Amino acid sequence: MIPAALASSAGVLRSIWIYRVRDPARRRRMDLLHGRFVQRGDLVFDLGAHVGDRVASFRRLGCRIVAVEPQPALQRLLRALYGRAHDVALVPAAVGECCGHLEMHLNLRNPTVSTGST
């Protein structure tokens, strides 16, 4: 059995590969899409920021970003990438219909499909 920390690290690396490295043209396509809806200086929210690829796109477009991410491993990655960025506010939380505590069901090998839903 793979230790949880190793599975989590492998899962985060897999997501980085898929969303930030594998397809260099994806960055341009994402910027073109987001640029249709936001302008320099706009405040945007990335709910479930994951590995921060959308945060990066919004930053390239000159936006101010609130990035919300409930998964601890991804929170650490986002802090490493954007923790000192003046235009990014990182919020270690989930977003839902009511206040309270949420039990996350983490898919360590594929954090993209983690959920708070029962």
N, CA, C and O atoms as a GROMACS GRO file, in nm:
protein
  472
    1MET      N    1   0.085  -0.118   0.000
    1MET     CA    2   0.000   0.000   0.000
    1MET      C    3   0.089   0.124   0.000
    1MET      O    4   0.189   0.129   0.071
    2ILE      N    5   0.052   0.225  -0.079
    2ILE     CA    6   0.128   0.348  -0.091
    2ILE      C    7   0.092   0.440   0.025
    2ILE      O    8  -0.027   0.462   0.052
    3PRO      N    9   0.192   0.496   0.096
    3PRO     CA   10   0.163   0.590   0.204
    3PRO      C   11   0.086   0.711   0.150
    3PRO      O   12   0.107   0.753   0.037
    4ALA      N   13  -0.003   0.766   0.232
    4ALA     CA   14  -0.089   0.878   0.191
    4ALA      C   15  -0.008   0.997   0.143
    4ALA      O   16  -0.045   1.060   0.043
    5ALA      N   17   0.101   1.031   0.211
    5ALA     CA   18   0.181   1.147   0.172
    5ALA      C   19   0.240   1.128   0.032
    5ALA      O   20   0.245   1.222  -0.047
    6LEU      N   21   0.285   1.008   0.003
    6LEU     CA   22   0.342   0.979  -0.129
    6LEU      C   23   0.233   0.983  -0.236
    6LEU      O   24   0.254   1.040  -0.344
    7ALA      N   25   0.118   0.924  -0.207
    7ALA     CA   26   0.007   0.926  -0.303
    7ALA      C   27  -0.038   1.069  -0.329
    7ALA      O   28  -0.066   1.106  -0.443
    8SER      N   29  -0.044   1.150  -0.223
    8SER     CA   30  -0.085   1.290  -0.238
    8SER      C   31   0.015   1.366  -0.324
    8SER      O   32  -0.024   1.441  -0.413
    9SER      N   33   0.144   1.349  -0.298
    9SER     CA   34   0.247   1.417  -0.378
    9SER      C   35   0.240   1.374  -0.523
    9SER      O   36   0.250   1.457  -0.613
   10ALA      N   37   0.223   1.246  -0.545
   10ALA     CA   38   0.212   1.195  -0.682
   10ALA      C   39   0.088   1.252  -0.751
   10ALA      O   40   0.094   1.288  -0.869
   11GLY      N   41  -0.022   1.262  -0.678
   11GLY     CA   42  -0.145   1.319  -0.733
   11GLY      C   43  -0.129   1.465  -0.770
   11GLY      O   44  -0.175   1.508  -0.876
   12VAL      N   45  -0.064   1.543  -0.684
   12VAL     CA   46  -0.040   1.684  -0.714
   12VAL      C   47   0.052   1.698  -0.835
   12VAL      O   48   0.026   1.781  -0.922
   13LEU      N   49   0.157   1.618  -0.841
   13LEU     CA   50   0.248   1.623  -0.956
   13LEU      C   51   0.174   1.586  -1.085
   13LEU      O   52   0.198   1.646  -1.190
   14ARG      N   53   0.085   1.488  -1.077
   14ARG     CA   54   0.005   1.449  -1.193
   14ARG      C   55  -0.080   1.567  -1.241
   14ARG      O   56  -0.088   1.594  -1.360
   15SER      N   57  -0.143   1.637  -1.146
   15SER     CA   58  -0.226   1.752  -1.181
   15SER      C   59  -0.142   1.865  -1.241
   15SER      O   60  -0.184   1.929  -1.337
   16ILE      N   61  -0.024   1.889  -1.185
   16ILE     CA   62   0.065   1.991  -1.240
   16ILE      C   63   0.099   1.957  -1.385
   16ILE      O   64   0.096   2.043  -1.472
   17TRP      N   65   0.131   1.830  -1.409
   17TRP     CA   66   0.164   1.786  -1.544
   17TRP      C   67   0.046   1.810  -1.639
   17TRP      O   68   0.064   1.866  -1.748
   18ILE      N   69  -0.073   1.770  -1.599
   18ILE     CA   70  -0.190   1.781  -1.686
   18ILE      C   71  -0.229   1.926  -1.711
   18ILE      O   72  -0.252   1.965  -1.825
   19TYR      N   73  -0.235   2.007  -1.605
   19TYR     CA   74  -0.293   2.141  -1.616
   19TYR      C   75  -0.192   2.253  -1.639
   19TYR      O   76  -0.230   2.363  -1.679
   20ARG      N   77  -0.062   2.228  -1.615
   20ARG     CA   78   0.033   2.338  -1.627
   20ARG      C   79   0.148   2.309  -1.723
   20ARG      O   80   0.214   2.402  -1.768
   21VAL      N   81   0.174   2.182  -1.756
   21VAL     CA   82   0.295   2.149  -1.832
   21VAL      C   83   0.263   2.083  -1.966
   21VAL      O   84   0.319   2.122  -2.069
   22ARG      N   85   0.177   1.985  -1.966
   22ARG     CA   86   0.158   1.895  -2.081
   22ARG      C   87   0.130   1.967  -2.213
   22ARG      O   88   0.186   1.932  -2.316
   23ASP      N   89   0.043   2.067  -2.210
   23ASP     CA   90   0.000   2.134  -2.333
   23ASP      C   91   0.033   2.283  -2.324
   23ASP      O   92  -0.047   2.360  -2.270
   24PRO      N   93   0.150   2.325  -2.375
   24PRO     CA   94   0.188   2.466  -2.365
   24PRO      C   95   0.088   2.561  -2.430
   24PRO      O   96   0.076   2.676  -2.386
   25ALA      N   97   0.017   2.519  -2.533
   25ALA     CA   98  -0.080   2.605  -2.600
   25ALA      C   99  -0.205   2.629  -2.514
   25ALA      O  100  -0.281   2.722  -2.539
   26ARG      N  101  -0.224   2.544  -2.413
   26ARG     CA  102  -0.340   2.559  -2.325
   26ARG      C  103  -0.340   2.695  -2.256
   26ARG      O  104  -0.445   2.755  -2.236
   27ARG      N  105  -0.223   2.743  -2.220
   27ARG     CA  106  -0.209   2.873  -2.153
   27ARG      C  107  -0.267   2.984  -2.241
   27ARG      O  108  -0.344   3.068  -2.193
   28ARG      N  109  -0.231   2.984  -2.368
   28ARG     CA  110  -0.281   3.087  -2.461
   28ARG      C  111  -0.432   3.076  -2.478
   28ARG      O  112  -0.503   3.177  -2.479
   29ARG      N  113  -0.482   2.953  -2.492
   29ARG     CA  114  -0.626   2.934  -2.508
   29ARG      C  115  -0.702   2.981  -2.384
   29ARG      O  116  -0.809   3.042  -2.394
   30MET      N  117  -0.647   2.951  -2.267
   30MET     CA  118  -0.712   2.991  -2.142
   30MET      C  119  -0.715   3.143  -2.130
   30MET      O  120  -0.816   3.201  -2.090
   31ASP      N  121  -0.604   3.209  -2.164
   31ASP     CA  122  -0.600   3.355  -2.159
   31ASP      C  123  -0.700   3.416  -2.257
   31ASP      O  124  -0.765   3.515  -2.224
   32LEU      N  125  -0.711   3.359  -2.377
   32LEU     CA  126  -0.809   3.410  -2.474
   32LEU      C  127  -0.951   3.395  -2.421
   32LEU      O  128  -1.032   3.487  -2.435
   33LEU      N  129  -0.981   3.282  -2.362
   33LEU     CA  130  -1.115   3.260  -2.306
   33LEU      C  131  -1.142   3.358  -2.192
   33LEU      O  132  -1.243   3.428  -2.194
   34HIS      N  133  -1.054   3.363  -2.093
   34HIS     CA  134  -1.077   3.451  -1.978
   34HIS      C  135  -1.079   3.597  -2.019
   34HIS      O  136  -1.153   3.677  -1.962
   35GLY      N  137  -0.997   3.633  -2.119
   35GLY     CA  138  -0.991   3.771  -2.165
   35GLY      C  139  -1.122   3.820  -2.225
   35GLY      O  140  -1.142   3.941  -2.239
   36ARG      N  141  -1.210   3.729  -2.261
   36ARG     CA  142  -1.343   3.768  -2.312
   36ARG      C  143  -1.434   3.817  -2.200
   36ARG      O  144  -1.533   3.884  -2.227
   37PHE      N  145  -1.401   3.785  -2.075
   37PHE     CA  146  -1.490   3.813  -1.964
   37PHE      C  147  -1.433   3.908  -1.858
   37PHE      O  148  -1.509   3.966  -1.780
   38VAL      N  149  -1.302   3.924  -1.855
   38VAL     CA  150  -1.241   4.008  -1.752
   38VAL      C  151  -1.149   4.112  -1.815
   38VAL      O  152  -1.103   4.097  -1.928
   39GLN      N  153  -1.123   4.217  -1.736
   39GLN     CA  154  -1.033   4.323  -1.779
   39GLN      C  155  -0.928   4.344  -1.672
   39GLN      O  156  -0.945   4.303  -1.557
   40ARG      N  157  -0.818   4.408  -1.710
   40ARG     CA  158  -0.712   4.443  -1.615
   40ARG      C  159  -0.773   4.515  -1.495
   40ARG      O  160  -0.852   4.608  -1.511
   41GLY      N  161  -0.734   4.471  -1.376
   41GLY     CA  162  -0.783   4.533  -1.253
   41GLY      C  163  -0.909   4.470  -1.195
   41GLY      O  164  -0.944   4.497  -1.080
   42ASP      N  165  -0.978   4.385  -1.272
   42ASP     CA  166  -1.098   4.319  -1.221
   42ASP      C  167  -1.064   4.228  -1.104
   42ASP      O  168  -0.954   4.173  -1.096
   43LEU      N  169  -1.161   4.212  -1.014
   43LEU     CA  170  -1.150   4.116  -0.905
   43LEU      C  171  -1.219   3.988  -0.949
   43LEU      O  172  -1.337   3.990  -0.984
   44VAL      N  173  -1.146   3.877  -0.947
   44VAL     CA  174  -1.202   3.749  -0.988
   44VAL      C  175  -1.184   3.647  -0.876
   44VAL      O  176  -1.096   3.660  -0.792
   45PHE      N  177  -1.268   3.546  -0.878
   45PHE     CA  178  -1.264   3.440  -0.778
   45PHE      C  179  -1.238   3.308  -0.849
   45PHE      O  180  -1.304   3.276  -0.948
   46ASP      N  181  -1.144   3.232  -0.798
   46ASP     CA  182  -1.117   3.097  -0.846
   46ASP      C  183  -1.156   3.002  -0.734
   46ASP      O  184  -1.079   2.982  -0.639
   47LEU      N  185  -1.274   2.944  -0.743
   47LEU     CA  186  -1.327   2.857  -0.638
   47LEU      C  187  -1.287   2.713  -0.672
   47LEU      O  188  -1.332   2.656  -0.771
   48GLY      N  189  -1.203   2.658  -0.587
   48GLY     CA  190  -1.143   2.528  -0.617
   48GLY      C  191  -1.023   2.552  -0.706
   48GLY      O  192  -1.016   2.500  -0.818
   49ALA      N  193  -0.928   2.629  -0.657
   49ALA     CA  194  -0.816   2.677  -0.739
   49ALA      C  195  -0.722   2.566  -0.786
   49ALA      O  196  -0.645   2.586  -0.880
   50HIS      N  197  -0.728   2.451  -0.721
   50HIS     CA  198  -0.653   2.333  -0.765
   50HIS      C  199  -0.504   2.365  -0.774
   50HIS      O  200  -0.445   2.399  -0.672
   51VAL      N  201  -0.442   2.356  -0.891
   51VAL     CA  202  -0.298   2.382  -0.903
   51VAL      C  203  -0.266   2.523  -0.951
   51VAL      O  204  -0.151   2.554  -0.982
   52GLY      N  205  -0.368   2.609  -0.957
   52GLY     CA  206  -0.345   2.750  -0.984
   52GLY      C  207  -0.328   2.787  -1.130
   52GLY      O  208  -0.278   2.896  -1.158
   53ASP      N  209  -0.368   2.702  -1.223
   53ASP     CA  210  -0.353   2.738  -1.364
   53ASP      C  211  -0.444   2.854  -1.403
   53ASP      O  212  -0.405   2.938  -1.485
   54ARG      N  213  -0.562   2.860  -1.347
   54ARG     CA  214  -0.651   2.973  -1.375
   54ARG      C  215  -0.603   3.099  -1.303
   54ARG      O  216  -0.615   3.210  -1.356
   55VAL      N  217  -0.549   3.082  -1.184
   55VAL     CA  218  -0.490   3.196  -1.114
   55VAL      C  219  -0.381   3.257  -1.202
   55VAL      O  220  -0.374   3.378  -1.217
   56ALA      N  221  -0.297   3.173  -1.259
   56ALA     CA  222  -0.189   3.221  -1.346
   56ALA      C  223  -0.245   3.296  -1.466
   56ALA      O  224  -0.192   3.401  -1.504
   57SER      N  225  -0.351   3.244  -1.525
   57SER     CA  226  -0.413   3.311  -1.640
   57SER      C  227  -0.467   3.448  -1.599
   57SER      O  228  -0.442   3.547  -1.668
   58PHE      N  229  -0.541   3.454  -1.490
   58PHE     CA  230  -0.596   3.581  -1.444
   58PHE      C  231  -0.485   3.681  -1.411
   58PHE      O  232  -0.499   3.800  -1.437
   59ARG      N  233  -0.374   3.633  -1.355
   59ARG     CA  234  -0.261   3.722  -1.327
   59ARG      C  235  -0.203   3.777  -1.457
   59ARG      O  236  -0.171   3.896  -1.465
   60ARG      N  237  -0.188   3.692  -1.558
   60ARG     CA  238  -0.135   3.739  -1.686
   60ARG      C  239  -0.226   3.846  -1.747
   60ARG      O  240  -0.179   3.934  -1.820
   61LEU      N  241  -0.355   3.839  -1.716
   61LEU     CA  242  -0.451   3.936  -1.767
   61LEU      C  243  -0.461   4.060  -1.677
   61LEU      O  244  -0.537   4.152  -1.707
   62GLY      N  245  -0.385   4.062  -1.568
   62GLY     CA  246  -0.381   4.180  -1.481
   62GLY      C  247  -0.492   4.189  -1.380
   62GLY      O  248  -0.521   4.298  -1.329
   63CYS      N  249  -0.555   4.077  -1.348
   63CYS     CA  250  -0.665   4.076  -1.251
   63CYS      C  251  -0.613   4.063  -1.108
   63CYS      O  252  -0.497   4.026  -1.084
   64ARG      N  253  -0.701   4.094  -1.014
   64ARG     CA  254  -0.678   4.064  -0.873
   64ARG      C  255  -0.758   3.938  -0.845
   64ARG      O  256  -0.872   3.925  -0.892
   65ILE      N  257  -0.701   3.844  -0.770
   65ILE     CA  258  -0.761   3.711  -0.758
   65ILE      C  259  -0.781   3.671  -0.613
   65ILE      O  260  -0.693   3.692  -0.529
   66VAL      N  261  -0.897   3.612  -0.584
   66VAL     CA  262  -0.921   3.541  -0.460
   66VAL      C  263  -0.927   3.393  -0.499
   66VAL      O  264  -1.018   3.350  -0.570
   67ALA      N  265  -0.829   3.317  -0.452
   67ALA     CA  266  -0.819   3.175  -0.486
   67ALA      C  267  -0.857   3.093  -0.364
   67ALA      O  268  -0.791   3.098  -0.261
   68VAL      N  269  -0.964   3.017  -0.376
   68VAL     CA  270  -1.017   2.935  -0.267
   68VAL      C  271  -0.988   2.789  -0.298
   68VAL      O  272  -1.021   2.739  -0.405
   69GLU      N  273  -0.925   2.721  -0.202
   69GLU     CA  274  -0.891   2.579  -0.222
   69GLU      C  275  -0.895   2.507  -0.088
   69GLU      O  276  -0.823   2.546   0.004
   70PRO      N  277  -0.977   2.402  -0.075
   70PRO     CA  278  -0.988   2.331   0.053
   70PRO      C  279  -0.885   2.220   0.076
   70PRO      O  280  -0.866   2.178   0.190
   71GLN      N  281  -0.819   2.171  -0.028
   71GLN     CA  282  -0.730   2.056  -0.012
   71GLN      C  283  -0.593   2.100   0.041
   71GLN      O  284  -0.528   2.184  -0.021
   72PRO      N  285  -0.550   2.043   0.153
   72PRO     CA  286  -0.423   2.086   0.215
   72PRO      C  287  -0.302   2.077   0.122
   72PRO      O  288  -0.221   2.170   0.121
   73ALA      N  289  -0.288   1.971   0.046
   73ALA     CA  290  -0.170   1.958  -0.042
   73ALA      C  291  -0.172   2.067  -0.150
   73ALA      O  292  -0.067   2.121  -0.185
   74LEU      N  293  -0.290   2.098  -0.201
   74LEU     CA  294  -0.300   2.202  -0.303
   74LEU      C  295  -0.285   2.340  -0.242
   74LEU      O  296  -0.232   2.431  -0.306
   75GLN      N  297  -0.330   2.356  -0.117
   75GLN     CA  298  -0.306   2.483  -0.047
   75GLN      C  299  -0.157   2.510  -0.036
   75GLN      O  300  -0.112   2.623  -0.058
   76ARG      N  301  -0.080   2.407  -0.002
   76ARG     CA  302   0.065   2.424   0.009
   76ARG      C  303   0.126   2.465  -0.125
   76ARG      O  304   0.212   2.552  -0.130
   77LEU      N  305   0.082   2.401  -0.232
   77LEU     CA  306   0.132   2.435  -0.365
   77LEU      C  307   0.099   2.580  -0.399
   77LEU      O  308   0.184   2.655  -0.446
   78LEU      N  309  -0.026   2.620  -0.375
   78LEU     CA  310  -0.067   2.757  -0.406
   78LEU      C  311   0.012   2.859  -0.324
   78LEU      O  312   0.048   2.966  -0.374
   79ARG      N  313   0.039   2.827  -0.196
   79ARG     CA  314   0.121   2.917  -0.114
   79ARG      C  315   0.262   2.929  -0.171
   79ARG      O  316   0.320   3.037  -0.173
   80ALA      N  317   0.316   2.817  -0.218
   80ALA     CA  318   0.450   2.820  -0.278
   80ALA      C  319   0.452   2.903  -0.406
   80ALA      O  320   0.548   2.976  -0.432
   81LEU      N  321   0.347   2.893  -0.486
   81LEU     CA  322   0.341   2.964  -0.613
   81LEU      C  323   0.303   3.111  -0.597
   81LEU      O  324   0.360   3.198  -0.664
   82TYR      N  325   0.207   3.140  -0.508
   82TYR     CA  326   0.146   3.273  -0.504
   82TYR      C  327   0.145   3.337  -0.365
   82TYR      O  328   0.086   3.444  -0.346
   83GLY      N  329   0.209   3.274  -0.269
   83GLY     CA  330   0.203   3.323  -0.132
   83GLY      C  331   0.254   3.464  -0.112
   83GLY      O  332   0.212   3.533  -0.019
   84ARG      N  333   0.344   3.509  -0.198
   84ARG     CA  334   0.398   3.645  -0.187
   84ARG      C  335   0.340   3.740  -0.292
   84ARG      O  336   0.381   3.856  -0.299
   85ALA      N  337   0.248   3.692  -0.372
   85ALA     CA  338   0.191   3.775  -0.479
   85ALA      C  339   0.093   3.876  -0.420
   85ALA      O  340   0.000   3.839  -0.348
   86HIS      N  341   0.112   4.003  -0.452
   86HIS     CA  342   0.025   4.107  -0.398
   86HIS      C  343  -0.115   4.106  -0.460
   86HIS      O  344  -0.208   4.162  -0.404
   87ASP      N  345  -0.129   4.041  -0.574
   87ASP     CA  346  -0.257   4.040  -0.645
   87ASP      C  347  -0.338   3.911  -0.623
   87ASP      O  348  -0.441   3.892  -0.686
   88VAL      N  349  -0.290   3.825  -0.535
   88VAL     CA  350  -0.359   3.698  -0.509
   88VAL      C  351  -0.383   3.683  -0.359
   88VAL      O  352  -0.290   3.690  -0.279
   89ALA      N  353  -0.509   3.661  -0.322
   89ALA     CA  354  -0.546   3.628  -0.184
   89ALA      C  355  -0.582   3.481  -0.181
   89ALA      O  356  -0.672   3.436  -0.252
   90LEU      N  357  -0.511   3.405  -0.099
   90LEU     CA  358  -0.535   3.261  -0.088
   90LEU      C  359  -0.625   3.233   0.032
   90LEU      O  360  -0.599   3.281   0.142
   91VAL      N  361  -0.730   3.157   0.010
   91VAL     CA  362  -0.826   3.124   0.115
   91VAL      C  363  -0.833   2.972   0.128
   91VAL      O  364  -0.881   2.905   0.036
   92PRO      N  365  -0.785   2.917   0.240
   92PRO     CA  366  -0.790   2.772   0.259
   92PRO      C  367  -0.928   2.728   0.310
   92PRO      O  368  -0.947   2.708   0.430
   93ALA      N  369  -1.022   2.715   0.218
   93ALA     CA  370  -1.160   2.684   0.256
   93ALA      C  371  -1.232   2.623   0.136
   93ALA      O  372  -1.181   2.620   0.024
   94ALA      N  373  -1.352   2.576   0.164
   94ALA     CA  374  -1.443   2.531   0.058
   94ALA      C  375  -1.558   2.632   0.051
   94ALA      O  376  -1.580   2.707   0.146
   95VAL      N  377  -1.628   2.633  -0.058
   95VAL     CA  378  -1.742   2.722  -0.076
   95VAL      C  379  -1.867   2.637  -0.091
   95VAL      O  380  -1.870   2.542  -0.169
   96GLY      N  381  -1.971   2.672  -0.014
   96GLY     CA  382  -2.095   2.596  -0.020
   96GLY      C  383  -2.213   2.683   0.015
   96GLY      O  384  -2.200   2.804   0.030
   97GLU      N  385  -2.328   2.620   0.029
   97GLU     CA  386  -2.450   2.696   0.053
   97GLU      C  387  -2.466   2.745   0.196
   97GLU      O  388  -2.549   2.832   0.221
   98CYS      N  389  -2.388   2.690   0.290
   98CYS     CA  390  -2.401   2.735   0.428
   98CYS      C  391  -2.265   2.732   0.498
   98CYS      O  392  -2.171   2.667   0.452
   99CYS      N  393  -2.259   2.803   0.609
   99CYS     CA  394  -2.136   2.806   0.688
   99CYS      C  395  -2.126   2.679   0.772
   99CYS      O  396  -2.227   2.615   0.802
  100GLY      N  397  -2.006   2.644   0.810
  100GLY     CA  398  -1.987   2.528   0.895
  100GLY      C  399  -1.863   2.451   0.856
  100GLY      O  400  -1.772   2.504   0.792
  101HIS      N  401  -1.861   2.327   0.894
  101HIS     CA  402  -1.747   2.241   0.863
  101HIS      C  403  -1.789   2.141   0.757
  101HIS      O  404  -1.904   2.099   0.750
  102LEU      N  405  -1.693   2.104   0.675
  102LEU     CA  406  -1.718   2.013   0.564
  102LEU      C  407  -1.615   1.901   0.569
  102LEU      O  408  -1.496   1.927   0.581
  103GLU      N  409  -1.661   1.780   0.558
  103GLU     CA  410  -1.568   1.668   0.547
  103GLU      C  411  -1.535   1.648   0.400
  103GLU      O  412  -1.622   1.617   0.319
  104MET      N  413  -1.409   1.666   0.368
  104MET     CA  414  -1.366   1.648   0.229
  104MET      C  415  -1.337   1.500   0.205
  104MET      O  416  -1.281   1.431   0.291
  105HIS      N  417  -1.375   1.453   0.089
  105HIS     CA  418  -1.344   1.318   0.044
  105HIS      C  419  -1.236   1.334  -0.062
  105HIS      O  420  -1.265   1.365  -0.178
  106LEU      N  421  -1.111   1.314  -0.020
  106LEU     CA  422  -0.997   1.341  -0.107
  106LEU      C  423  -0.961   1.220  -0.192
  106LEU      O  424  -0.954   1.107  -0.143
  107ASN      N  425  -0.937   1.246  -0.317
  107ASN     CA  426  -0.882   1.146  -0.406
  107ASN      C  427  -0.734   1.181  -0.418
  107ASN      O  428  -0.697   1.265  -0.500
  108LEU      N  429  -0.650   1.118  -0.338
  108LEU     CA  430  -0.510   1.156  -0.331
  108LEU      C  431  -0.437   1.137  -0.463
  108LEU      O  432  -0.346   1.213  -0.495
  109ARG      N  433  -0.476   1.037  -0.539
  109ARG     CA  434  -0.408   1.011  -0.666
  109ARG      C  435  -0.458   1.101  -0.779
  109ARG      O  436  -0.389   1.118  -0.880
  110ASN      N  437  -0.576   1.158  -0.762
  110ASN     CA  438  -0.633   1.247  -0.864
  110ASN      C  439  -0.712   1.356  -0.792
  110ASN      O  440  -0.835   1.348  -0.784
  111PRO      N  441  -0.644   1.459  -0.739
  111PRO     CA  442  -0.712   1.559  -0.658
  111PRO      C  443  -0.818   1.640  -0.732
  111PRO      O  444  -0.899   1.708  -0.668
  112THR      N  445  -0.819   1.633  -0.864
  112THR     CA  446  -0.920   1.704  -0.940
  112THR      C  447  -1.060   1.655  -0.906
  112THR      O  448  -1.156   1.732  -0.912
  113VAL      N  449  -1.074   1.529  -0.870
  113VAL     CA  450  -1.206   1.474  -0.845
  113VAL      C  451  -1.235   1.455  -0.696
  113VAL      O  452  -1.320   1.374  -0.660
  114SER      N  453  -1.167   1.528  -0.610
  114SER     CA  454  -1.201   1.529  -0.468
  114SER      C  455  -1.330   1.609  -0.452
  114SER      O  456  -1.364   1.693  -0.535
  115THR      N  457  -1.403   1.581  -0.344
  115THR     CA  458  -1.534   1.645  -0.328
  115THR      C  459  -1.570   1.657  -0.179
  115THR      O  460  -1.515   1.586  -0.094
  116GLY      N  461  -1.662   1.746  -0.152
  116GLY     CA  462  -1.722   1.758  -0.021
  116GLY      C  463  -1.861   1.696  -0.020
  116GLY      O  464  -1.928   1.693   0.083
  117SER      N  465  -1.903   1.647  -0.134
  117SER     CA  466  -2.037   1.589  -0.148
  117SER      C  467  -2.038   1.446  -0.095
  117SER      O  468  -1.943   1.370  -0.116
  118THR      N  469  -2.145   1.409  -0.025
  118THR     CA  470  -2.158   1.272   0.021
  118THR      C  471  -2.200   1.184  -0.095
  118THR      O  472  -2.217   1.063  -0.078
   0.00000   0.00000   0.00000
